[in-house]
């Protein structure tokens, strides 16, 4: 954010649009909130226009004010909270509800494991109901190792042999270009050295602290069928497809070539030999669902496995507010649900860790007056 704002000229202007009650960045830092605390000119939009159902709109307004416990109780009174104890039965119930109206439904789950299980259950339910082809084609895909943080990527011991590495930034010294891929061949944790084999057939050994903009993936397979909903899991500049863009598989040829029509109207094709960043698009994590709008949303919250980092006020606000006409929560325990979703969790900045929030805000405010930050305007929803 600092680098971005430093590039402003005296006549430049930018609008930063967001919501401090929604999810923060996955990595450390919260510049959007800090800029507002430091006094950046801010316009606040209080009117909610997404929700067309008035009862649901009232719930979303409560969530936007942090009244999570009351909002959950209100959803329950509206018949929108469903308690199903056994995990398999709960996931199956969500899948069966999804297929009743697949064209205007999104499923949101807090963690990647449950998201993958839900996607598989919905895929099978869609086949059973005839919404997608029963013939499947197993396609190699790259799945992000989301548990690996930016700090982790600096240490060789966090890598595993077989991991696929994508480089957003190149290195002339190592002969790596932006957009290149490589596979981890050897890990030397003691010396903090990685050896990778690039797609160009070369072997490179380096200290991972020397490279920035690295993303780690595991290679696996997905059983796709014509008619399946899919989403991109990484930006694809060559095809002009954004990260988390949703689409539908229109056709899979005998040789495995897949043709996808994106919700934007564009079409793309994927060859079996491509490094494909595709996954099912039925269920998304709460982080990935930000920015999505759908007719109804089905939210999965398992309180027995609820991690504070994943199940909290931000999940409740983001997930429930995706639906225009309906939002339903499927949980293992209604009693624990409100308490789990009512937890507040926020990043602390490095400045706050070092010297306390009040002095941090003072220094940020002084810094902002000496740069072009004053030309920016934040719009908080």
Secondary structure by P-SEA (a helix, b strand, c coil): caaaaaaccccbbbbbbbbcccccccccccaaaaaaaaccbbbbbccccccccaaaaaaaaaaaacaaaaaaaaaaaaccbbbbccaaaaaaaaaaaaacccccbbbbbccaaaaaaaaaaaaaaaaaacccccbbbbbbbbbbccccccccccccccccccbbbbbccccccccccccbbbbbcccccccbbbbbbcccbbbbbbccccccbbbbbbbbcccccccbbbbbccccccccccccbbbbbccccccbbbbbbccccbbbbbcccccccccccccccccccccccccbbbbbbbccccccccccaaaaaaaaaccccbbbbbbccccaaaaaaabbbbbbccccccccaaaaaaaaaaaaaacccccbbbbcc
